[in-house]
Amino acid sequence: MFDLFKKKRRAALRAEPMPDTWRAIITANVPYANLLDAHDRDELEALVRIFLAEKQFEGCGGLTLTDEIRITIAAQACLLLLHRDTDIYPDLQSIVVYPHAYRAHTERREGAVTIERDEARLGESWIRGAVILAWDHVNAATHHMAPGHNVVFHEFAHQLDAEDGGMDGAPDLGSRMRYQVWARVLGEEYETLSTRVHKGRDSDIDAYAATSPAEFFAVITEMFFERPRVLRKRHPNLYAQLFEFYRQDPATMTMNHGIIPHRG
């Protein structure tokens, strides 16, 4: 009964027209959306309407939420869902937004010693319930002031990763064969990056990706959408896996529109 109600509610939301003011925000703040054809743009707008109706936004640290904040985040999050059979981040309930980088209390054990400290963060993604974002960094990415980085893509990639039960760098891929190929390709790339980072050598993939397989998936998702032609040229097998998962080809889209990818 609940599933039937949800389908009817979502069908009604899909049928609603998007306000012109919302559409203008997406056009101004989500450059990738402007590369979409009419069908995909309609699908994105429908996903945004559902996302905004079902997810709760909360402003923290003195931030007053606006339509610009909510729609910019929702549109970027929903770009990751195009062409995919998805339940629209089913485990996500709320998006918490700070005006700028915030501090989070962390604990880690080293032997018998527990080390506690506060860390500055731009975003977090919890396996159940919430995504936390710093609006100034979201805004910087939308206006190309953070080349190759996008905190919304990063944190919502973690949400996709967690949909099969854990953040391990492998989202729900469907078939066993897909998992095998994914593990081989991403595993090899992850090991190569980890080796380069350990030796202090530069890499076109952000060194933070070597932190864990989960962070590797989140970082290469950013690169797939933000620097797609670089990723396809230098890591074609990695690009192919993301192309198959996201069912999008941003490298070709940016080339066809004469857009120069971010350098880095």
C-alpha positions, 0 to 999 in steps of 0.5 A: 500500500505504501509503495502504491501511495509513493508511486502515485505521489511521485507521478503527481510531482513529475506532472507538476511544472517546475517554477521558472525561478527554480529553473533559472537557479538550475541554469545559473548554478548547475552548468552540467544541466545546461548540457542535457537534451530536452528529455534529460532536462525534463527528467532532472527537473522531475527528480528535483521536484521529488527530491525536494518534496521527500527530503528535509533541509536544515540550515545550521551555524546561522545559515538561512535556507533559501530556494537557491541553496535547496535547488542547487544541492538537489539538482546536483544530487539528482544529476547522479540519478539520470538514466538509472532505475533508482529510488532517489536516495531511499536511506537519506532523510535530511540534508544539513547545510552549514554556511562554511566549513564546520568542525566535527569531533572525531575519535580514533584508537592507536593501540590502547590510546584513544585520540580525540580531536576536532576536524574542519570538514566540508561535508559528510555522508552518513550511511543512514539518514543524512548528508552534511554540506558547507554551502560556500564550497557547494557554491564555489564548485558551481561557479568553477572556483574549485576546479575538479572538485564538487562536494555534492557529487562527492557526498552523494556518491557515498550515498549511492555507495551505501545503498547495498549496505555499506560504504566500501567503494562498490555501489549496487551494481546488479550482477555478480559479473559487474561486481567482478569487473568493477573490483578488478578495474577500480582495485587496480587503479586504487592500488596504483594511486596508493603507490604513487601517493606513498612515494610522494608522486603527483597524480591527476586523481586527487590524493584523497582518493587513496584514503579508502576504496569508498573515498576513491569512488567518491573522488572519481565520481567528482572527476567523472563529471568535473574533468571527464575528458581527462579521466577518459584519456588517462584512465579509460577503463575507469571511465568505462566503469563509471560510464556504465554505472551512471549511464552518462557520457560527460566527456562526449557532452563537454566536447560536443558543446566546446567546453574545456574541462577543468585543468588540474 
